[in-house]
Amino acid sequence: MSNRIDQMAQGLLGKIAENSSAGARKVGVAAASAPGKAANPSADGIAPAGDTVDLTSSAKLLERLEKTLASLPDIDRGLVEAVKTAIENGEYQIDADRIAAALLRSEGQMD
């Protein structure tokens, strides 16, 4: 099965890339604690100073994309309602040739 990347998806990726800031972001990693003690962040939620990890711009873009996609609804309610209304009104038409062609293209891409 393949996913089609349409103009909306491309526009979304472009928007996310534009909004990401330049440069690498540093992420603190707690240093190893003494045996029997858990390494807990301080009360303000910031981990103690220790090693750092630099995230590339690609990693930041992926992180931002993940957050954006998580905020989108799983179902496009507007589209569902439009199709539902078209079916109820007898206006929904199925293009069997188009569906068959898409299935054949999809099958061809799997080989």
Summary of the structure (lengths in Angstrom):
residues: 111
radius of gyration: 23.5
end to end distance: 11.4
largest distance: 71.1
contacts: 185
relative contact order: 0.11
helix: 50%
strand: 9%
